[in-house]
């Protein structure tokens, strides 16, 4: 398949939302699909498929333990083994987030995604042979490795998409990550039905089916170019960068993107990619880093995506509005849970509140967090920022999974007050800290944050200038 050079004459229209947003070439759209199938799709798929065979895995653990030790498996130990199988996925994801940024720097964005698929294939083989070999330890190792695969995927995928997309479509294209995540969850639920692979005989095939998205990406992704920003800024290969830009944006419309990359390259002045711990000591990205950490922690609730609204209404308005609506529905849900026996229609209000809460999340935090992570950092800091954001995301995912049952037991119907407080705090933080990034280059966004990162120095210089003016006036 050759890079398409045909420019789409029409708009990518949804009413008036995208009247001015044309997709430069089909290659750009297909590249998002190629990276998504082995990225966030894998995450959603593997989170979803583990639920269907729970009972069958319990039976497998019991039978294996009895065969191996000639004694029944203690119920508490069974719960512990199942908890390890389920939660080790998160630990693998944490490790994947740590190595994903380094892989993206050394192998390139595309190269990292391709190599990552071999981890998924190995994990699928181990999970598939765990039942016939009678080794539940292979199931644990496989779940850990598929966690590593998804950790790398959800770190590198938005990095690639954010770098290949034109700035006026960056938000809409980054929504591909959320779309493939939702698609993975839905596909996993369907494949996990008892009539398909969710039955007792087929659950090892269900867990090993993770190899198919990996094989699909290994087949499709090599046809697409590497990230143009990586090629020029990190590798200094202008010829390949130009070829990639022509492929993604068309031979007549690539110059603007090329000039933007050249400006960023000149501004970085040969600066090498940074390590995660270096970002914590870099004052020039202080508030960008705080923003990523706060938003990533806030994102670990649940949700869907905001579609093309992100490039129409802007990131700031959508994410503040999303968290504000989430706070409102938390209040409604708390009241409906407290007084659900008062009127017969109150339980239906509770159900509607939950759906509205998820929709509100999707209209803001669900799809914008990954987009902003790409936009708030320049090329040298971006991979490390995704490593930090991914680590925070997986730790938050693990922590909430562990703590939420205790929150429910302790607070009962008031458990959503915790999310109410969190949503309000994140909304306030975004209101006072994050500027609008819509249709701005990475360098323009960086300049806006300089006022926050170096506020004290700016005040000192202003005071110094005032003193000099006073002295001049006195003279």
C-alpha positions as CSV (number, residue, x, y, z in Angstrom):
1,X,0.0,0.0,0.0
2,X,1.4,3.3,-1.1
3,X,0.9,6.6,0.7
4,X,-2.2,8.2,-0.6
5,X,-1.6,11.5,-2.3
6,X,-5.3,12.2,-2.9
7,X,-6.5,15.3,-1.0
8,X,-10.0,15.0,0.3
9,X,-12.0,17.8,-1.3
10,X,-14.8,17.7,1.2
11,X,-14.8,18.4,4.9
12,X,-14.8,15.8,7.7
13,X,-18.2,17.2,8.6
14,X,-20.4,16.8,11.6
15,X,-22.8,19.7,11.2
16,X,-20.8,22.9,11.5
17,X,-18.4,21.4,14.0
18,X,-15.7,20.7,11.4
19,X,-16.6,23.1,8.6
20,X,-13.0,24.4,8.7
21,X,-11.3,21.1,9.5
22,X,-10.3,19.1,6.5
23,X,-8.5,15.8,6.7
24,X,-5.4,16.2,4.6
25,X,-5.2,12.6,3.3
26,X,-6.7,9.2,4.0
27,X,-3.2,8.0,5.1
28,X,-3.5,10.1,8.3
29,X,-6.8,8.5,9.2
30,X,-5.6,5.0,8.4
31,X,-2.4,5.6,10.5
32,X,-4.6,6.3,13.5
33,X,-6.4,3.1,13.0
34,X,-3.2,1.1,12.5
35,X,-1.7,2.4,15.8
36,X,-5.0,2.1,17.7
37,X,-5.6,-1.6,17.0
38,X,-2.4,-2.5,18.9
39,X,-2.6,0.3,21.5
40,X,-5.6,1.3,23.5
41,X,-7.7,-1.4,21.8
42,X,-5.5,-4.0,23.5
43,X,-5.9,-2.2,26.8
44,X,-9.7,-2.2,26.6
45,X,-9.9,-5.7,25.2
46,X,-7.7,-7.2,28.0
47,X,-9.5,-5.3,30.8
48,X,-12.7,-6.7,29.4
49,X,-12.0,-10.4,28.7
50,X,-10.7,-11.4,32.1
51,X,-14.2,-11.0,33.6
52,X,-16.0,-13.8,31.6
53,X,-13.8,-16.8,32.6
54,X,-13.6,-15.9,36.3
55,X,-15.5,-19.1,37.4
56,X,-13.6,-21.3,35.0
57,X,-10.2,-20.0,36.2
58,X,-11.3,-20.6,39.9
59,X,-12.1,-24.2,38.9
60,X,-8.8,-24.5,37.1
61,X,-6.9,-23.2,40.2
62,X,-8.7,-25.7,42.5
63,X,-8.1,-28.7,40.2
64,X,-4.5,-27.8,39.6
65,X,-3.8,-27.3,43.3
66,X,-5.5,-30.6,44.2
67,X,-3.6,-32.5,41.5
68,X,-0.3,-31.0,42.6
69,X,-0.6,-31.2,46.3
70,X,-3.3,-33.8,46.9
71,X,-5.3,-31.3,49.0
72,X,-8.1,-28.8,48.6
73,X,-7.2,-25.2,48.0
74,X,-8.1,-23.0,50.9
75,X,-10.8,-20.4,49.9
76,X,-8.7,-17.5,51.2
77,X,-5.7,-18.7,49.2
78,X,-7.9,-19.1,46.1
79,X,-9.0,-15.5,46.5
80,X,-5.4,-14.4,46.8
81,X,-4.3,-16.3,43.7
82,X,-7.2,-14.8,41.7
83,X,-6.4,-11.3,43.0
84,X,-2.8,-11.8,41.8
85,X,-4.0,-12.9,38.3
86,X,-6.4,-10.0,38.0
87,X,-4.2,-7.2,39.5
88,X,-0.8,-8.2,38.1
89,X,-2.0,-6.7,34.8
90,X,-1.8,-3.3,36.5
91,X,1.7,-3.9,37.7
92,X,2.7,-5.0,34.2
93,X,1.1,-1.8,32.8
94,X,3.2,0.3,35.3
95,X,6.4,-1.4,34.0
96,X,5.2,-0.8,30.4
97,X,4.7,2.9,31.1
98,X,8.2,3.1,32.5
99,X,9.9,1.5,29.4
100,X,7.5,2.9,26.8
101,X,9.1,6.3,26.6
102,X,12.6,4.9,26.4
103,X,11.5,2.5,23.6
104,X,9.9,5.5,21.7
105,X,13.2,7.4,21.9
106,X,15.5,4.5,20.9
107,X,13.3,2.7,18.4
108,X,11.1,5.5,17.2
109,X,7.4,5.8,17.8
110,X,6.5,3.3,15.1
111,X,9.4,1.0,15.9
112,X,8.3,0.8,19.6
113,X,4.8,-0.1,18.7
114,X,5.9,-2.9,16.3
115,X,8.4,-4.4,18.8
116,X,5.7,-4.2,21.5
117,X,3.5,-6.6,19.6
118,X,5.9,-9.5,20.2
119,X,5.4,-9.0,23.9
120,X,1.6,-9.5,23.3
121,X,2.2,-12.6,21.2
122,X,4.4,-14.1,23.9
123,X,1.9,-13.3,26.6
124,X,-0.9,-14.9,24.5
125,X,1.1,-18.1,24.1
126,X,1.8,-18.4,27.8
127,X,-1.9,-17.8,28.8
128,X,-3.0,-20.2,26.1
129,X,-0.8,-23.1,27.3
130,X,-1.4,-22.6,31.0
131,X,-4.5,-24.8,31.1
132,X,-3.1,-27.8,29.1
133,X,0.1,-27.8,31.0
134,X,-1.5,-27.3,34.4
135,X,0.7,-24.4,35.3
136,X,-1.4,-21.5,36.6
137,X,1.9,-19.6,37.1
138,X,2.0,-19.2,33.3
139,X,-1.3,-17.4,33.5
140,X,0.2,-14.9,36.0
141,X,3.3,-14.3,33.8
142,X,1.1,-13.9,30.7
143,X,-1.2,-11.4,32.4
144,X,1.9,-9.5,33.6
145,X,3.3,-9.4,30.0
146,X,0.1,-8.3,28.4
147,X,0.0,-5.6,31.0
148,X,3.5,-4.5,29.9
149,X,2.2,-4.5,26.3
150,X,-0.8,-2.3,27.1
151,X,1.4,0.0,29.2
152,X,3.8,0.6,26.3
153,X,0.9,0.9,23.9
154,X,-1.1,3.5,25.7
155,X,2.1,5.5,26.2
156,X,3.4,5.4,22.6
157,X,0.1,5.5,20.7
158,X,-1.0,9.1,21.7
159,X,2.7,10.2,21.3
160,X,2.7,9.1,17.7
161,X,-0.8,10.5,16.9
162,X,0.0,13.8,18.6
163,X,3.1,14.2,16.5
164,X,1.7,13.3,13.1
165,X,-1.6,15.3,13.4
166,X,-1.9,18.8,12.1
167,X,-2.5,21.3,14.9
168,X,-6.1,22.0,13.8
169,X,-7.0,18.3,14.0
170,X,-4.8,17.2,16.9
171,X,-7.6,17.0,19.3
172,X,-10.0,15.1,17.0
173,X,-7.4,12.6,16.0
174,X,-6.2,12.0,19.5
175,X,-9.8,10.9,20.3
176,X,-8.9,7.8,18.3
177,X,-7.3,6.5,21.4
178,X,-10.6,6.7,23.4
179,X,-12.6,5.3,20.5
180,X,-10.3,2.2,20.2
181,X,-10.4,1.8,24.0
182,X,-14.2,1.7,24.0
183,X,-14.1,-0.6,20.9
184,X,-11.7,-3.0,22.7
185,X,-14.0,-3.2,25.8
186,X,-17.0,-3.8,23.6
187,X,-15.2,-6.5,21.5
188,X,-13.9,-8.2,24.6
189,X,-17.4,-8.4,26.1
190,X,-18.8,-9.9,22.9
191,X,-16.0,-12.4,22.4
192,X,-16.3,-13.4,26.1
193,X,-20.0,-14.4,25.7
194,X,-20.6,-18.0,26.8
195,X,-21.8,-18.9,23.3
196,X,-18.4,-17.8,21.8
197,X,-15.2,-18.1,23.8
198,X,-16.5,-17.6,27.3
199,X,-17.4,-21.2,27.8
200,X,-15.5,-23.6,30.0
201,X,-13.7,-25.4,27.1
202,X,-12.7,-22.2,25.3
203,X,-11.5,-19.8,28.0
204,X,-7.8,-20.4,27.3
205,X,-8.4,-19.4,23.7
206,X,-10.2,-16.3,24.9
207,X,-7.2,-15.1,26.9
208,X,-4.8,-16.0,24.1
209,X,-6.9,-14.1,21.5
210,X,-4.9,-11.0,22.4
211,X,-2.4,-12.0,19.8
212,X,-4.8,-11.1,17.0
213,X,-4.8,-7.3,17.5
214,X,-1.0,-7.6,17.8
215,X,-0.7,-9.5,14.5
216,X,-3.0,-7.0,12.8
217,X,-0.8,-4.1,13.8
218,X,2.3,-6.0,12.7
219,X,0.7,-6.4,9.3
220,X,-0.7,-2.9,8.8
221,X,1.6,-0.4,10.7
222,X,4.8,-1.0,8.6
223,X,3.0,0.5,5.6
224,X,2.9,3.9,7.3
225,X,5.8,6.4,8.0
226,X,7.5,7.1,11.2
227,X,6.6,10.3,13.1
228,X,7.9,13.3,11.1
229,X,8.9,15.2,14.3
230,X,10.9,12.2,15.5
231,X,12.6,11.8,12.1
232,X,13.7,15.5,11.9
233,X,14.2,16.6,15.6
234,X,15.5,13.3,17.1
235,X,17.2,11.8,14.1
236,X,18.0,14.8,11.9
237,X,16.8,13.0,8.8
238,X,15.2,15.8,6.7
239,X,14.6,13.7,3.6
240,X,12.6,11.0,5.5
241,X,10.7,13.7,7.4
242,X,9.7,15.5,4.2
243,X,8.6,12.1,2.7
244,X,6.5,11.3,5.8
245,X,4.9,14.8,5.8
246,X,3.9,14.5,2.1
247,X,2.5,11.1,2.9
248,X,0.4,12.3,5.8
249,X,-0.6,15.8,4.7
250,X,-0.4,15.6,0.9
251,X,2.3,17.0,-1.5
252,X,0.6,20.4,-1.6
253,X,0.0,21.1,2.1
254,X,2.9,19.7,4.0
255,X,5.0,22.9,4.1
256,X,3.2,24.5,7.0
257,X,3.8,21.5,9.2
258,X,7.4,21.3,8.0
259,X,8.0,24.9,9.0
260,X,6.4,24.3,12.4
261,X,8.8,21.3,13.0
262,X,11.8,23.3,11.9
263,X,10.9,26.1,14.4
264,X,10.6,23.6,17.2
265,X,13.9,22.0,16.2
266,X,15.6,25.4,16.1
267,X,14.2,26.3,19.6
268,X,15.4,23.0,21.1
269,X,18.9,23.7,19.7
270,X,20.0,20.0,19.7
271,X,18.6,19.3,23.2
272,X,18.5,15.5,23.8
273,X,15.4,13.6,25.0
274,X,15.0,13.9,28.7
275,X,14.6,11.2,31.3
276,X,11.5,11.3,33.6
277,X,13.5,12.3,36.7
278,X,15.0,15.2,34.7
279,X,11.6,16.7,34.2
280,X,11.0,17.0,38.0
281,X,14.1,19.2,38.2
282,X,13.3,21.3,35.1
283,X,11.6,24.5,36.1
284,X,10.6,25.3,32.5
285,X,8.0,22.4,32.6
286,X,7.0,22.6,36.2
287,X,3.3,23.5,35.7
288,X,3.0,21.3,32.6
289,X,4.1,18.3,34.7
290,X,1.8,19.2,37.6
291,X,-1.1,19.5,35.1
292,X,-0.4,16.1,33.6
293,X,-0.2,14.4,37.0
294,X,-3.4,16.1,38.3
295,X,-5.4,15.4,35.1
296,X,-4.2,11.8,34.9
297,X,-5.2,11.1,38.4
298,X,-8.6,12.7,37.8
299,X,-9.1,10.7,34.6
300,X,-9.0,7.3,36.4
301,X,-12.7,7.2,37.0
302,X,-14.4,5.8,33.9
303,X,-15.7,7.2,30.6
304,X,-16.2,7.6,26.9
305,X,-15.1,10.2,24.3
306,X,-16.0,13.6,23.2
307,X,-15.8,13.2,19.4
308,X,-15.0,16.3,17.4
309,X,-16.1,18.8,20.0
310,X,-12.5,19.0,21.3
311,X,-11.4,21.0,18.2
312,X,-14.5,23.1,18.1
313,X,-15.1,24.2,21.7
314,X,-11.5,23.9,22.8
315,X,-9.8,21.8,25.5
316,X,-10.2,24.1,28.4
317,X,-13.9,24.7,28.2
318,X,-14.7,21.0,27.6
319,X,-12.6,19.6,30.5
320,X,-13.8,22.2,33.0
321,X,-17.4,21.7,31.9
322,X,-16.9,17.9,32.1
323,X,-15.6,17.9,35.6
324,X,-18.3,20.4,36.7
325,X,-21.1,18.3,35.3
326,X,-19.5,15.2,36.9
327,X,-19.7,17.1,40.3
328,X,-23.4,17.9,39.7
329,X,-24.3,14.3,38.9
330,X,-22.4,13.1,41.9
331,X,-24.7,15.3,44.0
332,X,-27.8,14.0,42.3
333,X,-26.6,10.4,42.6
334,X,-25.9,10.8,46.3
335,X,-29.4,12.2,47.0
336,X,-31.1,9.5,44.9
337,X,-29.2,6.7,46.7
338,X,-30.1,8.2,50.0
339,X,-33.8,8.6,49.3
340,X,-34.3,5.7,46.8
341,X,-37.1,4.2,48.9
342,X,-39.0,7.4,49.1
343,X,-40.5,7.3,45.6
344,X,-40.7,4.5,43.0
345,X,-39.0,6.6,40.3
346,X,-35.9,7.5,42.4
347,X,-34.0,4.3,41.5
348,X,-34.4,5.2,37.8
349,X,-32.9,8.6,38.6
350,X,-29.9,6.9,40.1
351,X,-29.4,4.9,36.9
352,X,-29.8,8.0,34.8
353,X,-27.3,9.8,37.0
354,X,-24.7,7.1,36.4
355,X,-25.0,7.3,32.7
356,X,-25.0,11.1,32.8
357,X,-21.8,11.0,34.9
358,X,-20.1,8.7,32.4
359,X,-21.2,11.0,29.5
360,X,-19.9,14.1,31.3
361,X,-16.6,12.3,31.8
362,X,-16.5,11.5,28.1
363,X,-17.2,15.1,27.1
364,X,-14.1,16.3,28.9
365,X,-11.5,14.3,30.9
366,X,-12.0,11.0,29.0
367,X,-10.6,12.2,25.7
368,X,-8.7,15.4,26.4
369,X,-6.1,14.2,28.9
370,X,-3.9,12.3,26.4
371,X,-4.3,15.2,23.9
372,X,-3.0,17.8,26.4
373,X,-0.1,15.6,27.4
374,X,1.1,15.7,23.8
375,X,0.5,19.5,23.5
376,X,2.0,20.7,26.8
377,X,5.6,19.5,26.1
378,X,8.1,19.9,23.3
379,X,9.8,17.0,21.6
380,X,12.7,16.5,24.1
381,X,10.3,16.3,27.1
382,X,7.3,14.6,25.5
383,X,8.3,10.9,25.9
384,X,9.3,11.4,29.5
385,X,6.0,13.2,30.2
386,X,4.1,10.2,28.8
387,X,6.2,7.9,31.0
388,X,5.3,9.9,34.1
389,X,1.7,10.2,33.1
390,X,1.4,6.5,32.3
391,X,2.9,5.6,35.7
392,X,0.5,7.9,37.6
393,X,-2.4,6.4,35.5
394,X,-1.5,2.8,36.3
395,X,-0.8,3.5,40.0
396,X,-4.1,5.4,40.3
397,X,-5.9,2.5,38.5
398,X,-4.4,0.0,40.9
399,X,-5.1,2.2,44.0
400,X,-8.7,2.9,43.2
401,X,-9.4,-0.8,42.4
402,X,-8.0,-1.7,45.9
403,X,-9.6,1.2,47.9
404,X,-13.1,1.5,46.3
405,X,-14.6,-1.5,48.0
406,X,-13.5,-0.1,51.4
407,X,-14.9,3.3,50.4
408,X,-18.2,1.7,49.6
409,X,-18.3,-0.2,52.9
410,X,-17.3,2.8,54.9
411,X,-19.4,5.6,53.3
412,X,-22.3,3.5,51.9
413,X,-24.5,5.8,49.7
414,X,-22.2,8.7,50.3
415,X,-19.2,7.0,48.5
416,X,-19.6,9.3,45.5
417,X,-18.8,12.4,47.7
418,X,-15.2,11.3,47.2
419,X,-15.5,11.7,43.5
420,X,-17.4,15.0,43.9
421,X,-14.6,16.5,45.9
422,X,-12.0,15.2,43.4
423,X,-13.9,16.5,40.4
424,X,-14.3,20.0,41.9
425,X,-10.6,20.3,42.9
426,X,-9.4,19.2,39.4
427,X,-11.9,21.7,37.7
428,X,-10.6,24.5,39.9
429,X,-7.0,23.6,39.1
430,X,-7.6,23.6,35.4
431,X,-9.5,26.9,35.6
432,X,-6.6,28.7,37.2
433,X,-3.7,26.9,35.5
434,X,-4.3,25.6,32.0
435,X,-4.5,28.0,29.1
436,X,-6.4,27.1,25.9
437,X,-4.2,25.1,23.5
438,X,-6.6,24.8,20.5
439,X,-4.9,25.6,17.1
440,X,-1.6,26.5,18.8
441,X,1.8,25.1,18.0
442,X,3.8,23.3,20.7
443,X,6.2,26.4,20.9
444,X,3.3,28.8,21.4
445,X,1.9,26.6,24.2
446,X,5.3,26.5,25.8
447,X,5.6,30.3,25.8
448,X,2.3,30.6,27.5
449,X,3.5,28.4,30.4
450,X,6.7,30.4,30.8
451,X,4.7,33.0,32.8
452,X,3.7,30.3,35.3
453,X,7.0,28.5,35.4
454,X,9.1,31.6,35.9
455,X,6.6,33.9,37.6
456,X,9.0,34.8,40.4
457,X,11.8,35.8,38.0
458,X,9.5,37.8,35.9
459,X,8.3,39.7,39.0
460,X,11.9,40.3,40.0
461,X,12.8,41.7,36.6
462,X,9.7,43.9,36.6
463,X,10.6,45.3,40.0
464,X,14.2,45.9,38.7
465,X,12.8,47.8,35.7
466,X,10.6,49.9,37.9
467,X,13.6,50.8,40.1
468,X,15.6,51.8,37.1
469,X,12.8,54.0,35.8
470,X,12.5,55.7,39.1
471,X,16.2,56.4,39.2
472,X,16.1,57.7,35.6
473,X,13.1,60.0,36.5
474,X,15.0,61.3,39.6
475,X,18.0,62.0,37.4
